[in-house]
Amino acid sequence: MLAMFGGNNFRKSQFNLAVQGERQAGSSFKPFVLATALKEGVAPSTSFVSKPVTINAGGRLWEVHNYEDEYLGTITIQQATAYSDNAVFAQLTKLVGPQNIANTAKVLGIKSKLQPYFSIGLGSQGVNPLEMARAFSAFANGGKRIDGRRFGNEPRVILKVATAKGRPIDDNTPRPVQVLPETDAAIVTSLLQNVIRYGTGKAAALSGGRPAAGKTGTTENYGDAWFVGYTPQLVTAVWVGYPNGVRPMTYNFHGKPVAGGTFPALIWKSFMERALPFLHDQPEGFPSASIPYASPKNVTYRDGRLQLDNGYCRDTELIEYFGDSGPRQTANCLPNEVEVPNVVGDPVGRARSVLAGQPLAATVVYRPAEPRQRVGVVVKQFPAGGHLSSGDRVTLVLSKALQGVVPSVVGMTLDRARARLEPLRLDVNVSPSDASGSARIVAQSPRAGRASAPGMGITLAVKAG
């Protein structure tokens, strides 16, 4: 680490924003999605549709919109990176998996705690500028994370320890660790160069056309703005926001919102053009990215994982994979396939109607009902879920009362209720116990529609009338 700025007055505040301040990274987190996709063999030439998307995020729906609701139609991952397309990266996050993205970020050097939520691909979790700079340095270093001999996987702040006279006691020499394939790092860098060439980070372009790569980041409501970028010699992360909490910066950039391509990109450019001459390194280009041959494969989500389409699957994605990458298992989709809904607990009429809507047919079988069990409702189904061909049959198991069904006696007098229940030979309990025969029933337990059995207790709550 060569320089750090975490606040403008240490006496006023000892809180170092560059290290202690964790803020949402926004789209500056997207390079970790790219690195994960490359690890899975997904080629940047893969296309997705840029449009408002809703993704099932395991029990809740995640609605994703682009910055200022601008959409580009069908675009490649390469284009989506340059223009920071949220809709495409949300789909890419679903494809490669949020847990895999978290793992990639961690191995690159992100030390903040990351939760594998789907929104991780759009930078919804808190990180600090120091770890973002260190993680991006692996892209500039050919996929190598730079550890120290003494402290391991930590930024190299302390280089060595020596006596007052200069005698060395310990050192923290660099230890490169290959955490990404060199080819993957080169591809990520080539995509991030486009961000500065013609994408959201054009304001960060260095004088004289000096090669640079980077990524803008803007969070919801313009509360945080980032630019993280690098040359082959130097990596710098810039965060712009309010130090004491997230406050919208809606009009702070000449009356316009502060986004990653505004103040952060301009600050990055200004700093880099002053800092690079001190390194005494001549401008040089990045290693050229050698992109392997890719071929398209239709894939689908099946049984909780990505599988190859067998020709019958619905909701497939056409993904371009390098070489023999991609899922190995072929899905067992059926012709005219439909999903089997769960109708357990539904009355038989409703269950038949739900199945017919798929369309699926129903076969009803019965089993003896336990005392107090609801009758006429589905207690099991075969198959319990999954998929069938249109028109196939689902077996519904219904509970059937063999010794009668508890009737509704609410609203009757106590005498009439006793007479109604007598054929079932139930053990009738009355509350209060001294109620007269003319008292009205206001509640009963068990409710009507439950299976009865001789000797089964039933409680009647009455109110004198």
Summary of the structure (lengths in Angstrom):
residues: 465
radius of gyration: 32.6
end to end distance: 86.6
largest distance: 106.7
contacts: 1485
relative contact order: 0.09
helix: 27%
strand: 29%
